[in-house]
Amino acid sequence: MKVTRTQRKAPITRPKKKPIERRRREATQRKRLVAMGASEESVKKMTCKQLREELKKLAKKVR
């Protein structure tokens, strides 16, 4: 039986990203942003990309 390319391309060297882990990361980032002083209403409306950008901005202000 022949081994095909799709069978060799299994994510052995680098694991797959899991959606549960992503949701957990986003939830902790939202909590961190609220703790830094952002309003909960604005944080709920943000996308994950906007959330990361705001965290970067606030982290620079805190330093």
N, C-alpha and C positions, 0 to 999 in steps of 0.2 A: 504494500500500500504506500502510495506516494504522499509525502508531506508537502502541502501547498503553502504558498506565501502568506495567506491569511492565518494559517495556523502558527506560523513562525512569528507573526507580528503581535503576539500577545503582550500586554503591558507588564513585562517582567522587570525591566530595568527601571521603569518609572510608573508608579501606581496611578490608577484612574482617579480623577477628582470625583468626590461623592457629593450629591446634592444636600444630604443631611449636614455634612461638614460646612458647606457654603452657607446654609441657613443659620447654623450656629455662629459662624463668624460674623455674619451680618447682624445678628441679634446682639452680640457682644459689642460690636462697633456702634450700634444705635444707643445702647446703654451708656457707653463711654462718652458719646457725643452729648447726650442729655446731662451727664454728670459734669461735663465741662462748661455747661451753661446754655446750651441751645434749647429752644422750646420743643416740647414733645410733638406739637402739631406740625411744625416744619420738618422735624426728623421723620415723622410717619410718611410725609409726602415725597421724601427724597428717594431717588433711585440709588442703587448700590454704588454707581460711579460717583454721583454727587456726594454720597456719604463719605467715601474715601477722600475726596478732595477737601471737604470741610474738616475732616480729621487732620489732614496735613496742615491746613491753615491754622487751626486752633493749636496744634502742637508747636508750631513756630512761635505763636503769640505767648504761649506758656513759658517757653525757654527764655 
